[in-house]
Every structure is written in C-alpha cells, then in structure tokens.
C-alpha cells in the first residue's frame, strides 16, 4: 500500500532454550513420585521459537500466525515459572540498528522471559505494519485488513510503552524506549485513520464524512510529526519517514477542504467553495514539494484546480459572492473511527498450551508450602513414635525381656534370642553394617563437592562483575550480581546447614554402631557359635508361686508386640497419606478466604496424630505394669548365672541397635542420594545463571568498547555518503551500493539473516576427586558439571528414590524445597 510506513523488525539471536528449561522443570516440577517428561514439549517450544523469530522476515500472514503462537506459548509459560528462574540469555538487537552511531545500545541481552515476550510483541506489531503496507489500496479486503492490523499494532505499541520499563528494570535499546514506542503507536493510529479515509473515498461516501475523516487524519499526522522530530528520536528514523508524514499532513488537509468545498457547491455557497479550494490547493502544493511522491496527491491536485477555475467563472458571471478570508472559515469537523485495539488474551485462535501440566506460580508455591508443612507434621509424628519405641526397647533389654520368662536349660538359648539372631544373619549382619557405614563419607563428600562447585561459580561470577563495575564505574549499568544471587546464596546456606546436620547424624550412627558392635558380631555368627559364646547357666525354673506372674508378663509382652505392630502401621499411613492439592489450589486461586491447605492437613493428619498420642499414653501404662510384674518375679524366681543374664541383655540390646542402625543407614543413604539430585539441579541452575551473565557481560563490554572507540575518534559522527545525498535514503536493511562503472546502476547486496548454529560442547575429564567432568561450556568458560550417570540413580544402587524430602529422615535432616515459598 503506497505511503504506509512499516516498522522494521528487531533482530533476534539463536539461543539454547532446551537445556535451561529441562534443568528448571526437572528440578522444580519432576520427582521420582511424579516423573513428568517435558522433553517433547520443550523441543516443540524450541522449534516454535526458531520458526517464529526467523520466518518473521518473510513478512506474510503465515509468519504472523507463527509469531502469535510463540507469543501465546511464552505468555502461558511465564505465568507458570517464578521470575528470573529460567536462565536463558535472550539477545535482541535494536530494530533501527543505529545505536552504535547515536549513543544507544545496539543490542541487549537479558535472562528473562519477560524481555523475550516484550521483543516478540514488538515484532508482532512491526510485522502487522509490514503486512498492512503490502495490501492493495484498490482492494476492499486489503483496506479492511490494513485498518485491522494497524489498529492492533497501535494497541501493542501503546501497551509496551506502559510496561517495558517495569519489566526490563534497566535501560532498553532505543526502539524500546517509551518515547519511541509512543511515537510508533501514534504513527500506527494515524495510518489506520488514513485507511478509513481511503475506504470512504473508495466507497464513494458522502463528502462531509470524507472531509471529517480527513481532517481528523491531519490532526493525527500533525501529532506524529511533532513526536518524530523530537531531538532524542529524530536520529532513529529513516530519512523518508518525516518527509512522508509531512506530505500526508498537506495531502489530507487538501482532501478535507476539497470535499468540504463540494458540500458548499451543493449548497450554492460559491464564495466559501472558492476559499476552501484555495486552501486545499495551497496545502497540497506545499506537500508536493516533498521528495516523497504520492499518486493520490496529484489526482486531488488536478481535481481541485479544475473545480477552482469553474467556481471562479460561475461566481464572476452568476453569483458575485464575496470570497471569505480562509482564517474565518468554519471548522471542517472531525470523525475518528480508528481505535487502538487492546491486547487480546490469546493472539492465536488455535492455541494449545505445550506446558498444560504445569501449574501457575502461585499454585506451585502454595503446593510447596503445603508439602513443607506436611513433611513437618509427618517427621514430628514419626520421630515421636520412634523415640518412644526406642525407649520401650531399651527398658525391655535392660530387664532381659522376653528372654527372662522363657523356659531354657543351661546349654540352650531363649527362643526369642534365636529369632533375633536369625534376622540379623539374614540381613548380612555386621558385614552389611560395615559396608554401609564405610560408604557414608563418600556419599557426604559427593554432595559437598557439588555444592562447593556451585558456590565457586557464584563467587567467580560476582568477583568478575565487581571488578568490571570498579573499572567502568557508572557505565557498568547491569544489575549487580549480589542482588540477583540472593536466592542462590540463601539456598546454598540451607544446603550447608542440612549437610552439617547430616554429619552430626553420621557421627551419632557411628557411635551407636561402636557401642553395640560386639553384640551384633555375636548375633551375626552361626547358631552353634552364638550358643558357645553365651555363658552356661543352671536349670532355669519358675517357682509354682510365680506361674501367675509369668503368665501376666507373657500377656504384657504380647501387648508390646501389638504396640510395635500398630506403630509400624501408623508410620506407614503417615508416610503414604497424600492428597492431590492441585485442583484445590487452582480453585482457590484468586479467591479470598481460608487457605485450603490448613483445613486439608487437619483432616488428613489429625486422626493419625491422635492415634500417635494414644499409643504413647498406652506405652506409659504398659511399662509401669511390666516393671511391677518384673519386680515381683525377680524377688520370687531363682535364676542361673548372673554373667549369662548380662550377656543375654547385651544381645537383646544389640538386636535393637541393629534394627535402628539398619533403618538409619537405609534412610541416610537415601537422604544423600536425594540430596545429590537436588544439588545437581541447583548446580545446573547456577551454571545457567553464570552462562547467561557471561553472555550479558560480553554484550555490555562490546557496547562499551564501541563507545570508547567512537569517543577516541573525537566523537564526530561520520559524514553522509555522497550516494545518500544524491540518491536519497536506502530502505531499512539495504546494503551500501557497490562500486560500478560510470553510468552503470548500483548493485545492492541485501542483508541475509542466518541463525547461529548450536555448537556441541564435548565433555573433557578433569583431574579432581570424584567423577566430575570439566566442560568448556558456553564459549570457553570452565564449568564443572556433575556427570550424567549421577543425574538418575543406577538400578539397584539407590534404594527407593521417592520424592526428595517426602519421608521422615530420622536421624537425618529434612531437605528444603527447591523453590521455597516467599517469606
């Protein structure tokens, strides 16, 4: 469409979105209990981005639909991830690409989905203006489509003007400056109004309507001209832009007065008709002096000249009306059907969310808070059960129960002790304990190394940023690292505290093992060896008078077993109880009232907490009765060797210690493996952050170096080339004409935009303890990554592998959620 100004597109850069997205989603939304695979969705998202940003330069409706689809996916994803969690260094160049000359930033790199969304939205509006400019002025459908697209573009630029600075929180490239966006929005509105004028002329509407539409167009272009010629913005535009806008001011002033003169002719107001035509001709002759040619201008100029000659002739011979002064003419009037279109909720009609399984940020945080409270309740109740069971076992072992009430001969062992020894041997006894305890330091060291490496990367990045900030002073405008890494450092401190608590737990386990090692070694031997190791005693008999007490004690021992079984059931129910809070929190989203999580926790765990309390109370009564009956039996019963009695007590205590150590070591191993999973995810996030900051640093250094080179040259702007002065400005994106023979036409080499290929980064070994690897990641910045075979545990090595933190890790500490709710 002749004369419609199209906004140039921002120039994108290829970036790897797959790895940071996988790292974030695997560490935040996936777990062993919820193995969501987002690989396909992430791959589709990456392909969609690549197609959208590069096909935009085809400037057709298919490319626009692709851009709309990508923007919708981006907006949906942004609502489901915490701000700045995904460390992808999005780099976009200035659309007008004159920053290096006029002092602005030629490109900008920000690790934010919001920045990517802003740039895509800018390009949607720019692409809409290009498609509108390509429509035919003779086509009714073309005029309708142009008006629609230009009004949408005006709405987008107006929206960006109000939101770009809060979203970016730093100085943008010149094209994203609010002043620039305001001027572009006004330009799109004026051009949309112009389309309505052309549509009215095309449809032969009434002259008064055309006059009012045209006069409104004049006012809008007058406002645009003032904005484009601001000192800060004028260097941005192509030289034809201001000329085109000024030409249209005169053109539509002429059209308004021309059609108003036709109204006067119909009303036989010849004097005003002549005055209107003179004003129309004067305005269009001024517009004609511009270098910009407009076919409509010449057409109306010719018609106005003919009508003026005829009107003067009629007035001279027939009407003899006085011709009024142009300044005294009544206003033409205005009519503005062009309106900026508000942003729709979805740009694409066929939107299908690739990440539909992800929940919004607020819901995810609420679920994380719910899980944290749930784990606190479960851990507290399980710990209460285990501490009381341990107390019960220790008291029974000190009383040599139930072995003391079993009938044995001098060379045989109590049946209960034989059963305990069978259990220890079946569990590989002392050998298994030795192996598990020997593995603990390696598991601990593995986690410490991962966390140390993450802290080193953060420390190095902060030192680099501080050094450059000292070197460049106020010119180093990016956000300080210390502000961006608060969450990283906070999580690192939490992990340090967890590891410190785990070291204390390891020490406690080793001390318990050392205390009962001799007894566990005896229980690990064969039955013959065990029998030979226990001192002989005389015939154990129970006096007739004590038969009642023995029967009562046996009944109490049965109650003890019932209590233990009941506690195992309660503990299993505590750990396995779960409620799908996703739908509840989604329904509660945006509604005020009581938090659904508190009520659900009380409903799910309230009855179990009461059963725990009842079990503890029942134990107190049971122990009191056991001690009473045991005292009676001790006074009446004659026993064998006191030395044998002590050994039997030690073996009973050793069995209880073995059971506790077995549970502790299994949980400790699981704890360290789960912590490894969390720390690998944490290290990957830190690595993504450092890579993004490195990319941003390099871009800013490049800008500062270019500015320093310009300043060293004296700050003089380059002169206008002779071919520009003679032949006018080139179209955006057109290259400098090559030298040719005299008289030969200049040959122009168009700029070709090609995506930057993704380079593979080979893994290379590094000589350091543990199976780490060094990767020359992200363009040469050394970065240590935990090897792939630790990302997922090998079959048969890691026990269980449920969701990290979803168990009572007695005596091991509870890991913090990867994304704790905001305080």
N, C-alpha and C positions, 0 to 999 in steps of 0.2 A: 504494500500500500504506500503510495508516494507520500513522502514527508513525515511518516511516523518514525519517531526516534526509538531505536531498540537499545536497551541497556546491555552492555557486554557482560558475559558470564565470568564469575570468579573461577580462577584456575585451580583445579584440585591436584592432589598428590596421592599416589598409591600408598597404602599403609596396611600392615598386617593386623586385621581385626580378629582373626581366628584365635591366635594364641592367648591374648589378654582376656577375650570373652570366655574361652574354655577355662582358664585359670580362675576367673572370678566365679563362674557358675558352678564349677566342680567344688570349689572351696566353700561356697556360700549356700547353694541350693541342693547339692547332691551329698549323699552319705551312703554308708553300707545298708542302712534300712530303707533308703529312698534313692535307688540308683537310676535317676533320670539321665537319659543320654540326650544331650543337646547338640551333638556333633552335626547332625544333618541340618538342624535349624541354623546353627552358626555358619555352616558352609553356604546355605542358601542366602543368609544375610550378607555374607561377604560377596557373593556373586551379584546380588542385587545392588550393592553399593557400587561395585565396579561398573556394572552396566549403566546405572543411573548417572554417575558423575562424568563418564566419558561419552555416552550417547547423547548427552545434552547438547554437544556441539553440532549434532545433526540438525537441531532446531526444527523439529517437527512435533506433531501431536503425540506420536508414539513415544518419543523421548520424554515428553512432558508427563505422560502417564507413568512411565518408569520412574521418573523423579518423584512423582506424587506417592507411588507405592513405597519407595525407600523412605520418604519423609514420614509416612504413617508408621512404618515399622520402627523407625528411630524414635518417634514420639512415644509409641507404646512401650518400647524398651526402657526409655528414660524414666518412665513412671514406675518402673519395677526395680530399679537399682539405686542404691544410695548415691548422692552426688559425689563425683570425683573418685568413685570406687574403681571404675574401669579405666586403666591407664593406657589409653590409646592416643598417641601424639598426632592429632589431626592437623595437617598443614594445608592452608589455603592462601593463594596469592590474591593481591588486590585486583579487583575487576578492571580498573582503569590503568593499572600497571605503570604508574608514574611516580611511585613512592620514592624510588632512588633519585629522582630528579628534584622533586618538590619537597623533600624532607620528611615524608611519612614513611611508614613501614611497608615495604613491598610485599611482604608475606607475614603470616602469623601462625604459630604452632601452639595449640592449647590441648591439654589432655582432658577434654571434657566433651561429653555427648551433647551438651547444650551448645557448644561452639559449632560442632558439626551440624546440628539442627539449624542454627542461625544461617550458616553458609548455604545449606541446601535450600532453605526457604528463600534466601536472596536469589539463588539461581532459578528457582521456580518462577519468581516474579520476572527475572530477566528473560527467561525462556518464553514466558507468556507475552512479553512485549515484542520479542522477535517473531513469534508466530502471528501476532496481530499485525505487525508491519508487513508480513508476507501475503496478507489477504488482498483480494481484488476489490477496488473501490466500486466496480460496476456490479458486483455480486451482492445480492441482498443477504445471502447466508454469510458471505465474507464480512459484511458490515456488522451483522449481529454477533458473529464470533469475535471480531475485533473489540467491539464495545464490551463484551463479557470479559474477555481476557484482560483488557486494560483496567477495568474496574477491580478485578481480582488482584492484579499487580499493585494497584494503588493501595488496596487494603493491606497487602503483605508488607509493603514498604512502610506504611504508617504504623503497623504493628511492630515491626522491627525497630522503628525509631524509639518507641517507648520501652522496649525490653532489652535491647542489645547491651547497654552498659551494665545493668544489674547482673546479666547472665555472664558476661565476659570478665567483669571486675578488673579490667586493665585497658590501656589504650588500644583501640582496634585499628585495622588498616583503614585508609581514607574512605573506601567505599562503604564501610560500616559505621562511619561517623554519623551520629544522629542528624547533624545538619545536612549531610549528603542524602541520607535516607528520606528526610523531609522534602528536599528538593525533588527527588525521584518520585515520591508519592504525588506531589503537586503536578509534576510533568505527566504522569500517567492519567491523572484525573482530567487535565486539560485536553489530552489526546482522546480520552474517552468521550468528553463533551464534543470534541471535533467530529468524532464518528457519528454522534447523534445529529449534528448539523448536516453532514454528508448524506445520512439516511433520510433526513427530511427533504433535502434537495432531490435525492434520488426518487422519493415517493411523491414529489410534487405537492408537498403540504402547503398550507396557507402561508402567504408571505409574512404575516405578523409572527407566526410561530417560528419560521426560519430566522427572522430578524432577532427575536428574543433569544433563541438558541445561540445565534452567532455572537450577540453582544455579551452573553454570559461567557462564551469561549474567549472573547477579547480580554475580559477581566481576569480569567484564569491564566491565560498566557502572560498577561502583564505581571501577575504574581510570580509565575515561573521564571520570567526574565530577571526579576529582582533577585530571586534566590540563586539562580545560576551565576549571576555576576558578582556574588559576594567574593571578597578578596581571598578567603580561605578555600572556596570551592572552584573558582574560575579556572585554575590550572588543571583541574581534573578532566574537564570535558574536551571532547573533540572540537576542533575549531568551528565545525559546521553547526554544532548544537545551538549556540547562542544566535547565530545568523538565522537558523531555521525558525527558532521561537520568535524572533523579532519580525521575520517575514510573515508569520502567521498572525501576529498581532495586527499588522496592517491589512492582511487579507480579510480576516473575519470582521474587522471594523468596516472595511469596504462592503462586504457581503451584508452586514447588518443594515447599514444605511441604504444600500441598493434595494433590498427587499422592503425596507420601510418607505422608500420612495415610490414603490409600486402600490403600496397601500394608499399613499397620498394621491397617486394618479387616479386610482379607482374612486377616491372621494372628491375628485376635481380640485384638490388643493395643490395647484400647479406651483405656486411660489415655494412652499415647503419641499415639494418634489425636487425642484431645481436645486435648492440648498442641500438636500440630502445627497443628491447625485454629485454635487461638487465636493462635499465632504468625503463621499465614497471614493471618487477619483483621486483626491488628494492623498488619502490613506493608502490606496493601492499603488500609486506611483512611488511613494516612499518605500513600500515593500518591494517594488520592482527593482530598486537599486541594489538589493542584496544579491550576492553571488549564487544564492540558492534559487533554483528555478522551480516553479510550481505551475502546472498546466491550468489548474483552476483559477489562478490569479489572472492569467492572460485572458481567459474566457470571460471572466466578470469585468475585466477592464474594458474589453471591447464592447460588451453589452451596455455598460454604464456610459461610455462615450456616445453611443448611438442614441440612448434614451435622453441624454442631456441635450443633444442637438435638437431632437424632436420636441422636447419640453420647452426649450427656449423659443423655438419657432412658434409653437402654439401660444405661448404666453405673449410674444411680441404681436401676433396678429389677432388673437382672440381674447385672452383673459386679462392681460395687462396687470397681473398681480405683483405686489411688491415682494421682492425676494428677501426673506428674513436673514438676520445675521446668524451664522452657524452656531454661535455660542448661546443664542436664545432658543434654539430648537428644543422641544420637549424630549425627555429621555426615551430611548427606544424600548426599554423594559428588558427583563431577564427571565429566563426559564432554564433550570438546571436539572435535567433528568439523570445525569451522571452521579453515581454514589459509590464511594469506596466499599467494596464487598468485605464484610467481616470474615475472619478466618473460620473455615468450617471445622467441625470436629474431626472429620476424615476427608482428605483430599481425594482418595481413590474410592471408587464405587465398589470395587471388588476386594476390599481389604480383608485379609485373613492373617491374624496375628501368629507369627512364627514362634513366639515365646508365650503362647497362651497358658502354658502350665505354670509360668512364674506368677507370683502374686505381687501386688503393689508394695512399695517400700514400707508404707505404714503397717500393712498387714504382716509383712515379713518381720518387722521389728517387734510387733505385738506377739507374734508366734515365738520369736527368740526369747522375749521376756517371759512368756508363759512357760517355755521349756526350762528356762533358768529357775523359775520358782518351783516347777515340778521336780526338777533334779534336787533342789534344796530339801524339799519335803521327803523325797524318796531316800536320799542319802542320810538324812537325820533319823528316819524311822528304821532303816536297815542297820545303821550304826547302833541305835538303841537296842535292837534285837540281838545283834552280835555281841555287844558288850555284856549284856545280861546272860547270854548263853555261855560266854567265856567265864563269867563269874560262877555260873552253875557248875560248869565242868571242873573248874579249879577246886571248888569245895568238895565235889564228889571224889576227885582224885586224891585230895588230902585225907579223905575218910576211907580210901580204898574201896569205894563202892562202884559197881555192884559186886566186885570180886569177893568182898569180905563176907557175903551171905551165901556164897556158893559152896557146896559140899565138895571138898577135894581131899585126896590123900597126900602124903608127904612128897611124892615124886611127880605129881600131876599139876597142871596149870588150870586156873579157873577158865570156864568156857568163854566168858566174856573177853578175857585177855587173848585167848586163841583166835577169836573172831577179829579182834583188833589187829593182831599180828598178820592174819591173812589179808586184811585190807591194805596194810602198809606194803606187804610184799607184792600184792597185785598192782600197786601204783609205783613199782620200782623203787620204793623206799628212799634210802639215803643217796643212791646214785642219781635219782631224778632231782632231788633237792640240791645236791652239789652242782649239777649241770645248770639248773635254773638260776641259782644264786651266782654262779660264775658268769652267766650271760648278762646279768643286771648292769655291770659297769659299761659293757659295750652298748647296750640299749640307751643308757644315760648319755654316753659320750656322743652317740649319733645325733641325738636331739640337741645337745649343747652345740655341736659343730654347725648344725643347720641354723640355729638361732644366732650364733656368733657371726656367721657369714651374712645373714640378713642385716644385723647391726652394723657390720663393716661397710656394706653397700650404702646404707643410710648415712653413716658417718662420712664416707668419702664424698658422697654427693653434696652433703651440707658444707664440707670444707671447700669443695670446688666452687660452690655458689658464693660462699663468704669471701673467698679470695677474689673472685671476679667482681663482687659488689664493692670491695675495697678498691679495686683497680679502676673501675669505671664510675663509681660514685652514683649520682642521681641518674645517670644514663642507663644503669642496670635496672630496668623497670619491672622485671618479672617478680612474682611473689616469692618472698624468702622461703627457703626450704624448711626452716624451723616451724613456719606456720602450717605448711602442708603436711608435715610428718607427725603432727601431734597424735593422731590416731595410731599410726605405726609404732611410735615410741611408747604409747600407753599400752598397746597390746604386747609389745616386747617386754615391758616391765611385768605384765601379768604372767607371761610365759616364764620369765625368770623366777618369779615367786613360786609358780607351780613346780618348776624343776627343783627349786630349793626345798620345797615341801616333800617332793619325791625322794630327794637324797636322804631326808630325815626318815622317811618311811622305809627306804632300803636299809638304813642303819638299824632301825627297830627290828626288821625281819631278820637281819644277820645276827643280832644279839639273841633273839629268841631261838634261832637255829643253834647257835653255840651253846646255849644253856641246856638244850634237850638233845644235843647231837648223840650222846652216849646211849640214851634210851631209844632213840629212833634207829640207831645202828643195831641194837639188840632185836627190836621188832622186825628189822629187815632180814634177819637170819632165818634159817630153816627152823621148823618146829623143834627138831631134836637139839639144835644148837641153842635155841632160846630156852628150852627146858633145862639144859645143862647149865645155863648161865644164871638161873634163878636158884638161890639157896634152898636147901631142903628144909622142910618143917615137919612137925609131928602130925599125927592124925587130927584133922580139923573136925571138931564135933560141936554140935549145938545142944546145950542142956535142954531137958524136956520143958523146963520152965520158960525157956526163951523162944519156943516154937511160935508163940503168938506174935512176938516182936519181929521175928524173921518174916513171917507172912505179911505183917504190916509194911515192913521195909520193901519187900518184893512188890507190893502193890504201889508203894511210893515210887519205886524205880520204873514201873510201868507208866505212871503219870509223868515221870521225867521224859521218857521216850515220846509220850503223846505231846508234851510241850515242845520238844525239839521238832517233831514232825509238823506240828501246827505252825511253828515259826518258819520252817522251810517253805510251807505253803504261802504264808503271809508275805515272805520276802519275794517269792516268785510273782505273786499277784501285784506287789508294789512295783516291781520292775517291768512287768508286762502290761500294766494298766496304761491305756492310751486313749486319747480322744482326738478325732480329726477336728482341730480348731479352725482350719482354713475357712470353711463355709461360715462359721460363727463370726469370725473377724471380718470377713467380706461383707456379711450382712450388717455388722455393727459399724462399718466404715462410714464416716460422715454423720453418724447419729450420736447424739449426746445421751449420756446415761451411765449406768453402772457397767464397769468393764466385765465382759462375759467371761474372761479367763478366771477371775477370782471365784465366781459362782461355780464354774465347772471344776476347779480344783477342790473346792469344798465338797462338791457332790461325789467326785471320783475317789478322793483320798480320805475324806472324813471318816467313813466306816472302817477303813483299814487302820487309820490312826487309833481309833477306839479299840480295835482288836489288839493292837500292839500294847496299849496301856493295860488292857485286861490280862494279857499274857505276862506282863511284868508283875502285876499285882498277884497273879496266881503263883508265880515263882517264889515270891516272898513267903507266902503261906506254906508252899511245898518245902522250901529249905528249912523253915522253922520246924516242921514235922520231922524231916529227915534227921536233923541234928538231935531232936528229942529222942527219937527211937534209937539212933546210933549210940547215944549216951547210955541208954538202958541196956543195950546189947553188950556194950563194952564192959559194963560192970558185972554182967552175968556170965559172959561167954569166955571160955578158956581158949586161948589161941596158941599157935605154934611159935616158931622162931620170930622174934621181932625184926631180925635182919631181913627175912623173907618178906615180911609185911612192908618194909620200907621199899624194897626193890619192886614189889607189885605196884605200890603207889607211884613210883618213878615211871614205870612203864605205862601206867594209865595216863599220867601227865604227859608223857612223850607222845602217846597216841593223839591226845587232844591238841598238842602243839603241832603234830604233823598235819592234822586236818586244817588247822588255822594257816600254817605255812603254805600248804597246798593251795588254799583259796587265795592267800595274799600274793603268792608268786604268779598264779594264773592271771589275777587281776593286774598285778604290776606289769607283767609282760604285755597284756592287752592295753594297759594305760600308756606305756611307752610307744607301742605301735600306733595307737590312735593319735597320740601327741605328734608322732612323726608325720602323719597325714596332715594334721593341722599346720604344723610348722613348714612343711613343703609348700602348702598353699600360701602361707604367709610369706615365705621367701619368694615365691613366684610373683606375688603382688608387689613386693618391694622391688624385684627385678624389673617388672613392667613400669613401675613408677620411675626408677632410675633411668631406664631407657628413654621414657617419654621426656624426662627432664634434660637428658643429654641432647635429644633432638631439638628441644626448645632452646637450649643453651647455644647450640651451633647456629640456629637461625638468628638469634639475637646478636651473636658475635659477628655474623655475616653482615647484618644491618649496620652495626656499629663500625665495622671495618669500612664499609662502603661510604658511610657518612664521614668518617675520618679522612678517606681519600678525597672526597669532594671538598672538605674544608681545607685540606692541604693544597688543593689546586686553587685556592683563593676564593672559593665559594661562588665562582662565576658560573652561571648557567650556560650550557652550550648554545651556540647560535643556531638560528633556524636555517636548515639546509636550503640551498638555492632552489632545489626542485619543489620544496614545500611552498616557498614564496611564489614560485611561478605557477605551479600546477595545483595548488590547494592542498588541503589535508588529505591524508590517506585514511581509508576505513580502518576501524579497530582490528588489530590482528594482521594487517597487511604489512609486508616487509618492505625494506628500502629497495627502490629500483636498482637493478644492476647497471653497470656502465655498458653503453652500447654505441654503435656507430652514430655519427651525426645524422639526425633526422629519423633515426630508427625508433620505433616505440619502445618505451621502457618495459622491461620484463620483471614481473613481480614474483617473488618466491613466497608462497603462503606458509604461514607457521603451522606445523603439524604437531598436534598434542599427542604424545605417546605415553602410555602408563609406564611407570618404572617397574621393572621385573622384580619379583620377590627372590632374593638371594638366599640359597641354603647356607646354613651355618654349621659346619662339621664339628662334632664333639671331639675334643682332644684331651688326653689324660693329663693329670697334674700330680706331681709328687707330694701328696699330703695324706695324712692318715684318713682312714675310712674311704669307702668307694665313691669319692666325689669325682666330678669331671669339670674341666675348665673349658668354657666355650667362648670363642672370640665373638661374643654376641653383640648384635646391634652395631655393626660397623666398627668393631675393634675395641669396645670397652670390655675389659676382662670381667667376667661374671661367673661365679661358681653356682652350679645347679645341682640339686640332688639327683642322682641317676634315675633313669626311667624305671628300673626294676624295683625301686622303693616307692614309686607313686602308688602302685597297687601291691598288696602283700602276696608273696608266692603261696600257692596252695599248700596247705598242710603245715605251714610255719606259724602264721599268726592265728591264734585261737579266736574264734567268734567273729571279730571285726564288725560289731554293730556301730550304730551312730556314736561318734565321739561324745563322751560326757553323759550318755544315756544310761549309766549304771552307777551303782554305789561303789566308788573306788576305795573302799577301806583296805589298808590304811593309806592308800594313795590319794592325792588331791584331785579335785574336780577341775577339768579344763574349762576355761571361759569360752563362751560362744564366739565364733569367728567374727560376727558382726553384732556386738552388744548394743542394746537399745540406748538411745541418747539419754544422758542424765539430765 
